[in-house]
């Protein structure tokens, strides 16, 4: 028999142990569960619970803040897209409005230009009619000069037959002066109309001298007043000089838009031509020429 078998035999032969009475109850009473102690302590202390849930709550709050921020940004982006689309539509409408406005401005300018052309056409037609009248009057000038010569011959014949008394008036001399004055005012009217025709191409400003508008005149002969015996008419413009004109320009370079201004004057008969092309006879004391604000005008008597 070996040692192992001996040991087993001895253990089988050993007396059985008896359990003391009440041992189980005593052991159970001495056993205290640790989980119960922890539950009692945790009922009054929240710090472990807070430490446990704080990371989760922090992450949840951060996630919620991110969701809110994303929602707000999405809303802002949507509003910005709407505003951008509205601005694009407005810009397209603005471009159409600009095109319409430019076309409207062009139409206004064309209408104004058309109105100016109509006005200028009417004025040109009026000037042509007046020029035609003046030409007919100039054609009658030769007959007036013939009549003047006839009256002079009759006057000389009458003087040779019977001299008139000094106190009596000379009817032939009066008729001669009237004829000369009528021819003079016709020449002044032609000067005014010719100056206005020249001003149409020069900003509505009348010429400053007679040579400036020489292209508008057929001849410088009519620049000598019929009553002027001291000057001679020039044959053409190449030999024209100060001694070949009887009339004087009182307002050279004035605008034709000042119809009350006197432009040309005959110092012999006191006939004047206005800036609007009309001609008038100035007979003192009923009327006289005065300077007003640097311009020559006619002042009528009461």
C-alpha positions as CSV (number, residue, x, y, z in Angstrom):
1,X,0.0,0.0,0.0
2,X,1.4,3.3,-1.0
3,X,1.2,6.7,0.8
4,X,-1.8,7.9,-1.1
5,X,-3.9,4.9,-0.3
6,X,-2.9,5.2,3.4
7,X,-4.0,8.8,3.4
8,X,-7.4,8.0,1.9
9,X,-7.9,5.2,4.4
10,X,-7.2,7.4,7.3
11,X,-9.6,10.1,6.0
12,X,-12.3,7.5,5.7
13,X,-11.8,6.4,9.2
14,X,-11.9,10.0,10.6
15,X,-14.9,10.9,12.8
16,X,-17.7,13.0,11.1
17,X,-17.8,16.7,12.2
18,X,-21.0,18.0,13.7
19,X,-22.3,21.4,12.9
20,X,-23.0,23.5,16.0
21,X,-26.6,24.5,16.4
22,X,-27.5,28.1,15.3
23,X,-24.3,28.5,13.2
24,X,-26.3,29.2,10.1
25,X,-28.4,31.9,11.6
26,X,-25.3,33.6,13.2
27,X,-23.5,33.6,9.8
28,X,-26.5,35.0,8.0
29,X,-26.7,37.8,10.6
30,X,-23.1,38.6,10.2
31,X,-23.3,38.9,6.4
32,X,-23.8,42.6,5.2
33,X,-24.3,43.2,1.5
34,X,-22.1,46.1,0.1
35,X,-24.7,47.0,-2.5
36,X,-27.2,47.9,0.2
37,X,-24.8,50.2,1.9
38,X,-24.1,51.9,-1.4
39,X,-27.7,52.4,-2.1
40,X,-28.2,54.0,1.2
41,X,-25.4,56.4,0.6
42,X,-26.4,57.2,-3.0
43,X,-29.9,58.2,-1.9
44,X,-28.5,61.3,-0.3
45,X,-25.5,62.1,-2.6
46,X,-26.2,63.1,-6.3
47,X,-22.6,63.7,-7.3
48,X,-21.9,60.3,-8.6
49,X,-25.0,60.5,-10.7
50,X,-24.0,63.9,-12.0
51,X,-20.5,62.6,-12.8
52,X,-22.0,59.7,-14.7
53,X,-24.5,61.7,-16.8
54,X,-22.5,64.9,-17.3
55,X,-20.6,63.8,-20.4
56,X,-23.9,62.5,-22.0
57,X,-25.8,65.7,-21.1
58,X,-22.9,67.9,-22.4
59,X,-22.7,66.1,-25.7
60,X,-26.5,66.2,-26.0
61,X,-26.5,70.0,-25.3
62,X,-23.7,70.5,-27.8
63,X,-25.5,68.4,-30.4
64,X,-28.7,70.2,-29.8
65,X,-26.9,73.6,-30.2
66,X,-25.4,72.4,-33.5
67,X,-28.8,71.3,-34.7
68,X,-30.3,74.7,-33.8
69,X,-27.4,76.6,-35.4
70,X,-27.7,74.5,-38.6
71,X,-31.4,75.1,-38.7
72,X,-30.9,78.9,-38.2
73,X,-28.2,79.0,-40.9
74,X,-30.4,76.9,-43.3
75,X,-33.2,79.4,-42.7
76,X,-30.9,82.3,-43.3
77,X,-29.6,80.7,-46.5
78,X,-33.1,80.1,-47.7
79,X,-34.0,83.8,-47.1
80,X,-30.8,84.9,-48.8
81,X,-31.6,82.7,-51.8
82,X,-35.0,84.2,-52.0
83,X,-33.6,87.7,-51.8
84,X,-31.0,86.9,-54.4
85,X,-33.6,85.6,-56.8
86,X,-35.7,88.7,-56.1
87,X,-32.7,90.9,-56.8
88,X,-31.9,89.0,-60.0
89,X,-35.5,89.5,-61.1
90,X,-35.4,93.2,-60.2
91,X,-32.1,93.6,-62.1
92,X,-33.6,92.0,-65.2
93,X,-36.6,94.3,-64.8
94,X,-34.3,97.3,-64.2
95,X,-32.4,96.5,-67.4
96,X,-35.7,96.4,-69.3
97,X,-36.7,99.7,-67.6
98,X,-33.4,101.2,-68.6
99,X,-33.9,100.2,-72.2
100,X,-37.5,101.5,-72.2
101,X,-36.3,104.8,-70.6
102,X,-33.5,105.1,-73.2
103,X,-36.0,104.5,-76.0
104,X,-38.4,107.0,-74.4
105,X,-35.7,109.6,-74.2
106,X,-34.8,109.0,-77.8
107,X,-38.4,109.4,-78.8
108,X,-38.6,112.7,-76.8
109,X,-35.4,114.0,-78.5
110,X,-36.7,113.0,-81.9
111,X,-40.0,114.7,-81.2
112,X,-38.2,117.8,-80.0
113,X,-36.0,117.7,-83.1
114,X,-39.0,117.2,-85.3
115,X,-40.7,120.2,-83.7
116,X,-37.7,122.3,-84.2
117,X,-37.5,121.2,-87.8
118,X,-41.1,122.1,-88.3
119,X,-40.6,125.5,-86.7
120,X,-37.5,126.1,-88.8
121,X,-39.4,125.0,-91.9
122,X,-42.2,127.4,-91.2
123,X,-39.7,130.2,-90.5
124,X,-37.8,129.4,-93.7
125,X,-41.0,129.5,-95.7
126,X,-41.9,132.8,-94.1
127,X,-38.4,134.2,-94.9
128,X,-38.7,133.0,-98.5
129,X,-42.0,134.7,-98.9
130,X,-40.6,137.9,-97.4
131,X,-37.5,137.6,-99.6
132,X,-39.8,137.2,-102.6
133,X,-41.7,140.3,-101.6
134,X,-38.5,142.2,-101.1
135,X,-37.3,141.1,-104.5
136,X,-40.5,142.3,-106.1
137,X,-40.0,145.6,-104.2
138,X,-36.4,145.8,-105.4
139,X,-37.7,145.3,-108.9
140,X,-39.9,148.2,-108.3
141,X,-36.9,150.2,-107.1
142,X,-35.8,150.9,-110.6
143,X,-39.3,152.3,-111.4
144,X,-39.1,154.4,-108.2
145,X,-35.7,155.7,-109.2
146,X,-37.1,156.5,-112.6
147,X,-40.0,158.3,-110.9
148,X,-37.5,160.1,-108.7
149,X,-35.6,161.3,-111.7
150,X,-38.8,162.4,-113.4
151,X,-39.8,164.3,-110.3
152,X,-36.3,165.9,-110.2
153,X,-36.7,167.0,-113.8
154,X,-40.1,168.4,-113.1
155,X,-38.8,170.2,-110.1
156,X,-36.0,171.8,-112.1
157,X,-38.4,172.7,-114.8
158,X,-40.7,174.3,-112.2
159,X,-37.9,176.2,-110.6
160,X,-36.8,177.5,-113.9
161,X,-40.3,178.7,-114.7
162,X,-41.3,180.2,-111.4
163,X,-39.3,180.0,-108.1
164,X,-41.4,179.1,-105.1
165,X,-41.6,181.3,-102.1
166,X,-39.4,180.3,-99.2
167,X,-42.4,179.8,-96.8
168,X,-44.1,177.4,-99.2
169,X,-43.3,173.8,-99.2
170,X,-41.9,171.9,-102.2
171,X,-44.3,169.1,-103.2
172,X,-41.8,167.4,-105.5
173,X,-39.1,167.4,-102.9
174,X,-41.5,165.8,-100.3
175,X,-42.5,163.1,-102.8
176,X,-38.9,162.4,-103.5
177,X,-38.1,162.1,-99.8
178,X,-41.0,159.7,-99.3
179,X,-40.0,157.6,-102.3
180,X,-36.4,157.4,-101.0
181,X,-37.5,156.5,-97.5
182,X,-39.8,153.7,-98.9
183,X,-36.8,152.3,-100.9
184,X,-34.6,152.7,-97.8
185,X,-36.9,150.7,-95.5
186,X,-37.2,148.0,-98.2
187,X,-33.4,147.7,-98.3
188,X,-33.3,147.6,-94.5
189,X,-35.9,144.8,-94.4
190,X,-33.9,142.8,-96.9
191,X,-30.8,143.3,-94.8
192,X,-32.6,142.0,-91.7
193,X,-34.1,138.9,-93.5
194,X,-30.7,138.1,-95.1
195,X,-29.0,138.3,-91.6
196,X,-31.7,136.0,-90.2
197,X,-31.1,133.5,-93.0
198,X,-27.4,133.6,-92.2
199,X,-28.1,133.1,-88.5
200,X,-29.9,129.8,-89.1
201,X,-26.5,128.1,-89.7
202,X,-24.7,130.1,-86.9
203,X,-26.6,129.4,-83.7
204,X,-29.4,132.1,-84.2
205,X,-26.8,134.9,-83.9
206,X,-26.9,137.7,-86.4
207,X,-23.7,138.6,-88.3
208,X,-21.3,141.2,-86.9
209,X,-20.7,143.0,-90.2
210,X,-21.8,143.1,-93.8
211,X,-18.9,141.1,-95.2
212,X,-19.7,138.2,-92.9
213,X,-23.0,137.6,-94.7
214,X,-21.8,138.5,-98.2
215,X,-22.5,135.0,-99.4
216,X,-26.2,135.6,-98.7
217,X,-26.3,138.8,-100.8
218,X,-26.5,138.9,-104.6
219,X,-24.8,142.3,-104.7
220,X,-23.7,145.0,-102.3
221,X,-25.4,147.7,-104.4
222,X,-28.5,148.0,-102.2
223,X,-26.3,148.8,-99.1
224,X,-26.4,152.4,-100.3
225,X,-29.4,154.3,-99.2
226,X,-31.3,156.1,-102.1
227,X,-31.0,159.4,-100.1
228,X,-27.2,159.0,-99.6
229,X,-25.4,161.3,-102.1
230,X,-22.0,161.1,-100.5
231,X,-21.3,157.4,-101.0
232,X,-21.2,155.2,-104.1
233,X,-22.3,151.6,-104.4
234,X,-19.7,148.9,-104.8
235,X,-19.8,146.9,-108.0
236,X,-19.0,143.6,-106.2
237,X,-17.8,142.4,-102.8
238,X,-14.1,142.3,-103.7
239,X,-14.0,146.1,-103.9
240,X,-16.5,146.6,-101.0
241,X,-15.3,149.0,-98.2
242,X,-16.7,151.3,-95.4
243,X,-17.3,154.0,-98.0
244,X,-19.8,151.7,-99.9
245,X,-22.4,151.3,-97.2
246,X,-24.9,153.8,-95.8
247,X,-26.3,151.7,-93.0
248,X,-24.8,151.0,-89.6
249,X,-25.1,147.9,-87.4
250,X,-26.1,149.1,-83.9
251,X,-26.2,145.6,-82.4
252,X,-23.6,143.3,-84.2
253,X,-23.6,139.7,-83.2
254,X,-26.9,140.0,-81.3
255,X,-29.3,137.0,-81.0
256,X,-32.4,137.0,-83.2
257,X,-34.3,135.8,-80.1
258,X,-34.4,139.4,-78.9
259,X,-37.0,140.9,-81.3
260,X,-37.2,144.3,-79.5
261,X,-33.5,145.0,-80.2
262,X,-32.5,147.3,-83.1
263,X,-30.0,145.6,-85.4
264,X,-29.4,148.0,-88.3
265,X,-30.2,151.7,-88.8
266,X,-30.2,154.2,-91.6
267,X,-28.7,157.5,-90.3
268,X,-30.3,159.5,-93.1
269,X,-34.0,158.5,-92.8
270,X,-33.8,157.1,-89.2
271,X,-35.3,153.8,-90.5
272,X,-34.3,150.8,-88.4
273,X,-34.3,147.0,-88.8
274,X,-35.1,144.8,-85.8
275,X,-33.5,141.6,-84.7
276,X,-36.6,139.6,-85.8
277,X,-36.2,140.8,-89.4
278,X,-38.9,143.5,-89.4
279,X,-38.3,147.2,-90.4
280,X,-39.8,150.3,-88.8
281,X,-39.7,154.1,-89.3
282,X,-38.6,156.0,-86.2
283,X,-40.1,159.5,-86.3
284,X,-39.4,161.8,-83.4
285,X,-41.0,163.0,-81.1
286,X,-43.4,160.0,-81.3
287,X,-40.5,157.5,-81.2
288,X,-36.7,157.6,-80.6
289,X,-33.8,155.2,-80.2
290,X,-32.4,154.7,-76.7
291,X,-29.9,152.3,-75.2
292,X,-31.3,150.0,-72.5
293,X,-29.1,147.5,-70.7
294,X,-26.5,147.7,-73.5
295,X,-29.1,147.2,-76.3
296,X,-30.6,149.7,-78.7
297,X,-34.4,149.7,-78.5
298,X,-37.3,152.0,-79.7
299,X,-39.0,154.1,-77.1
300,X,-42.5,155.2,-78.1
301,X,-43.9,158.5,-76.9
302,X,-47.3,158.8,-75.1
